[in-house]
Amino acid sequence: MSKFGELINDKLPLLLVFYNEEDEVSYSMHPVLKDVAAAMGDKGKVIKINTEKNSKLSEALRVKVLPTLMIYKLGEMVWRQSGEQDANTLINLMQDHTY
């Protein structure tokens, strides 16, 4: 968990996406996340977290529905939502939290 603390403590907005390879909606989000990462460039980060490989973190953050998306900035969660999201919405949300 200490690595997680370092990861989220950045001044750049960080989009965490909790997913599972077996979940169809999670899988359909992959191209959207690539678009978000490309649009943000060096102004933000997108990290996918497989819930099967990171079960302790998923439990600690109470991830129940997949995909679950969270935006962190300076160690604080500034947005969270479950379910499919479109690229424009995610890009706008992340841009709201850039300097």
N, C-alpha and C positions, 0 to 999 in steps of 0.2 A: 504493500500500500504506500510505502514511502515514495516509490517511483511515481505513483499516481499523484501524490501531493506536488511533486516537482513538475509534473506534466501540466496540471491545471493552474499552477501559480504563475502563468505567463501573462504579460500585458496584452498579448494578442488574443483575440477570441478563439476558443477551441471548441469545435463541434465534435462531440462524442456520439457515436451511433452504436447502440447495443443491438446486436443481430444474432441470428442463428442461421447456418447454411440451409437448414431444412425448412425455414420459414419463407414462403413464397413472396410475401410483401417485403421482407428484409432483402431478399435477393433482387427484387425489382428496383430497390433503392440504389444499388451500386452505381449505375450510370449517372443518376442524379448527384450522388456524392462526388463523383469525378468532375462533374460540371461545377459544383460548388467549389471544390478545391482549385480548379483551374481559374475560376472567376476571382477567388480571393487572393491567389498568388502568395506573396510573402506577407500579406496582411491578416492571415488567419490560417488555422490548421483544421484538417478533418481527420479524425481517427476512428476507425471501425474497431469495435471490441466484440469478439465472439463470446457469447454468454456461456457456452459449454467449456471454453478454455479459461474463462475468468469468472467462475461461478461465485467466488467469495466477494469480488468487487460488485458483481451484479446483485447479489443479496444485500450487500451493505448499502447500495444505492436504491434498493427496493424496485428493481426492474422486474415488472410482471408481464408487460405486454411488449411484443416485438413488432417493428423496431421501436426502441425508445431513443429519443434524441435529446441531447442536453448541450447547452452552450455554457462554457465556463470562461471567466475572465478574472484574473488576479485572485485565483483560488476560490471564487464564489460562483455558484450556479446562478446564471442570470436568466435562463429560459429552459423549459423542459416540456416535452410533449411526446406522446406515444402515437404510433401510426404513421402512415405514409405522408410525406411532405413533398412539395415540388421545389425545384432548384431555386426559382426566383424568391420564394418565401424564405428559404434558408439563407440565401445570399443577402437579402435585405436585413434579416435578423442579425446576421454576423456583422454586416456593415454598420448597423446601429451601435455596435459595441467596439468599433475601431476608434483609434484616436484621430 
